[in-house]
Amino acid sequence: MGPKVGPMIAKQDWDVVKALWPAVLKAPLSEKPSILRLEQAFSDCLHRQFPAVNTRLTTPESAVNVAKNLLREEDLNDFENNGLLEKAVQDEIATSDRIERVYNELVMELVEAAEKPNIQWRRLELAMQMLTYCPLVQTHYPARAVRLMVRSLLHDDIAVRRTAQKLTMYALKQRKNKIKKID
């Protein structure tokens, strides 16, 4: 699984996660005890060490203004530095869009794996567990993923039903409208 401090499967990089997680789900089935222990270690590692990672990163305008205050006057008037600041904002938006696209592709791959009609119960539980580590406030689950969650509420396996309850709660929280405070 890698080092205990920062294993590869729990890396804070959606590109790495998108490459590894579906590969684990698509790996050939085996009933060997060593393979079962490896799958269990993978699941435990995700549970203990996968951080909440955002897809949309934004730098507030106040932070940009503070950074501008730290620059000298001649640096602030320099055309090249102004171009760098504008380029940084554009790069931030482009990176956020790319990460969000990779995240959505990952979620859809996990949903496709979970929707297979002949999926083994351990793999289904693992796919559902992987989906529980993907809820983000900024990026909603796709509609197909929400349909899978709702259908899984009636599944035969109790672990899948419990996970589906969590996932449905996350999906509802994501879609909850902001409540406007009236004075």
C-alpha positions in Angstrom: 0.0 0.0 0.0 3.0 2.3 0.3 4.3 4.3 3.2 2.1 4.6 6.3 2.2 8.4 6.2 1.1 9.1 2.7 0.2 6.0 0.7 -0.3 6.3 -3.0 -3.9 5.3 -3.0 -4.8 8.1 -0.6 -2.9 10.8 -2.5 -4.4 14.2 -2.7 -4.2 14.2 -6.5 -7.3 13.4 -8.5 -5.3 12.2 -11.5 -3.6 9.5 -9.4 -6.8 8.6 -7.7 -8.6 8.3 -11.1 -5.9 6.0 -12.3 -5.7 3.7 -9.2 -9.2 3.3 -7.9 -10.9 2.0 -11.1 -7.9 -0.3 -11.7 -8.5 -1.9 -8.3 -12.1 -2.4 -9.1 -11.4 -3.9 -12.6 -8.6 -6.2 -11.3 -9.4 -9.9 -11.8 -11.3 -11.6 -8.9 -9.5 -13.9 -6.6 -10.5 -15.8 -3.5 -6.9 -16.2 -2.3 -6.5 -15.1 1.3 -3.5 -12.9 0.4 -5.6 -11.0 -2.3 -8.5 -10.7 0.1 -6.2 -9.2 2.7 -4.8 -6.8 0.1 -8.3 -5.6 -0.8 -9.2 -5.2 2.9 -6.0 -3.2 3.5 -6.9 -1.0 0.5 -10.3 -0.4 2.0 -8.9 0.3 5.5 -6.3 2.7 4.1 -8.9 4.7 2.3 -11.0 4.8 5.4 -8.2 6.0 7.6 -6.1 8.2 5.3 -8.0 9.6 2.4 -8.3 13.4 2.9 -11.1 15.6 1.8 -9.7 17.2 -1.3 -11.4 20.1 -3.2 -11.8 20.4 -6.9 -12.4 24.1 -7.2 -9.7 26.2 -5.7 -10.1 30.0 -5.5 -7.9 32.7 -4.1 -10.0 35.4 -2.5 -9.7 38.9 -3.7 -8.7 40.0 -0.2 -5.6 37.7 -0.4 -4.6 39.2 -3.8 -4.9 42.7 -2.4 -2.7 41.8 0.6 -0.2 40.3 -1.8 -0.3 43.5 -3.8 0.4 45.6 -0.7 3.6 43.5 -0.1 4.9 44.5 -3.5 7.0 47.6 -4.0 5.5 50.5 -5.9 7.7 50.0 -9.0 6.9 46.2 -9.0 3.2 47.0 -8.8 3.4 49.4 -11.8 5.5 46.9 -13.8 3.5 45.6 -16.8 5.1 42.1 -16.5 4.0 41.7 -12.9 0.4 42.7 -13.7 0.4 40.2 -16.5 1.6 37.5 -14.1 -1.2 38.3 -11.7 -3.8 38.0 -14.4 -2.3 34.9 -15.8 -2.3 33.3 -12.3 -6.0 33.9 -12.0 -6.6 32.3 -15.4 -4.3 29.4 -14.6 -6.2 28.8 -11.3 -9.5 28.7 -13.2 -8.1 26.3 -15.8 -6.6 24.0 -13.2 -9.9 24.0 -11.3 -11.9 23.1 -14.4 -9.4 20.3 -15.3 -9.5 18.8 -11.8 -13.3 19.0 -11.7 -13.5 17.2 -15.1 -11.1 14.4 -13.8 -13.2 14.1 -10.6 -16.4 13.7 -12.6 -14.8 11.1 -14.8 -13.7 9.2 -11.7 -17.1 9.3 -10.2 -18.6 8.0 -13.5 -16.1 5.2 -13.7 -16.9 4.1 -10.2 -20.7 4.2 -11.0 -20.1 2.2 -14.1 -18.2 -0.4 -12.1 -20.9 -0.5 -9.5 -23.7 -0.8 -12.1 -22.3 -3.9 -13.7 -24.9 -6.7 -13.4 -22.5 -9.4 -12.3 -20.3 -7.5 -10.0 -19.0 -9.4 -6.9 -20.4 -8.2 -3.6 -17.0 -7.2 -2.2 -16.3 -5.1 -5.3 -19.7 -3.4 -5.0 -19.1 -2.6 -1.4 -15.6 -1.2 -2.3 -17.0 0.9 -5.2 -19.7 2.3 -2.9 -17.1 3.0 -0.2 -15.0 4.8 -2.8 -17.9 7.0 -3.7 -18.3 8.0 0.0 -14.8 9.6 -0.2 -15.8 11.7 -3.2 -18.4 14.1 -1.8 -17.5 17.7 -2.4 -19.5 20.8 -1.6 -18.5 22.6 -4.7 -18.9 19.7 -7.2 -22.2 17.8 -7.0 -22.5 14.1 -7.7 -23.7 13.4 -11.3 -27.4 12.4 -11.7 -26.4 8.9 -12.7 -24.5 8.5 -9.4 -27.4 9.7 -7.4 -29.7 7.2 -9.2 -27.2 4.4 -8.2 -27.3 5.6 -4.6 -31.1 5.6 -4.4 -31.4 2.2 -6.1 -28.8 0.9 -3.6 -31.0 1.8 -0.7 -33.0 -1.4 -1.6 -30.0 -3.7 -2.1 -29.7 -7.2 -0.5 -26.4 -6.5 1.1 -26.7 -4.5 4.3 -23.3 -2.9 4.0 -24.3 -1.5 0.6 -27.5 -0.2 2.0 -25.7 1.6 4.9 -23.2 3.1 2.4 -26.1 4.1 0.2 -27.7 5.9 3.1 -24.5 8.0 3.7 -24.2 8.7 0.0 -27.8 9.8 -0.3 -27.3 12.1 2.7 -24.2 13.6 1.0 -26.2 14.1 -2.3 -29.0 15.8 -0.5 -26.6 18.1 1.4 -24.9 19.0 -1.9 -28.2 20.1 -3.4 -29.5 21.9 -0.4 -30.3 25.5 -1.2 -28.7 28.2 0.8 -31.1 29.6 3.4 -31.4 33.4 3.3 -31.5 35.0 6.6 -34.3 37.6 7.0 -33.8 40.3 9.5 
